């Protein structure tokens, strides 16, 4: 299993519309990626390590695929539409990490 994590760094002027992300963006991603997408989750950062400190990431999205090839095959043709939607919910520049799920 491969997990694609989309991490949205937090900052002083960072804005993130979690309602739009969960209700519009992620359903669009699900539709565009089809059966290759095995699972999704969305997380909203609430704090850093120190009590009361800001979360280093304002939000995170995670996509699960059977393999890296499955992700690449399904995402490639849809990348432009998915990326074009980012300004509709945030001004944060996402960081992508691809991981192999081991447990």
C-alpha positions, 0 to 999 in steps of 0.5 A: 500500500502507498500513501500520498500525503499532502501537507499544507504548511502553516504560517502567519497569513495562511488560510485554509477552508477545511469545509471546502476541502472536505465537501468539494475538493476531496470528493472531486479527487475521489471522482477523478481518481476512481477505483485506483483510490483506496482511501482518503483522510483529511486532518486539521492541525490544532497545535504544535508540540508545545502547548498553545503553539501553532500547528506546523501544518494547517492541514493534511490530506492522505490518499491510499493506493495499492501501488506507486504505479496505480497512483501515477497512472490515475493521478497523472491525467487528472493532476492539472484539474486537482492542482488547479483547485488548490487556490479555492481552499488555501494559499499554502503551498503543499508539500507532497510525500509518498510513503510505503505503508508498513503497518 
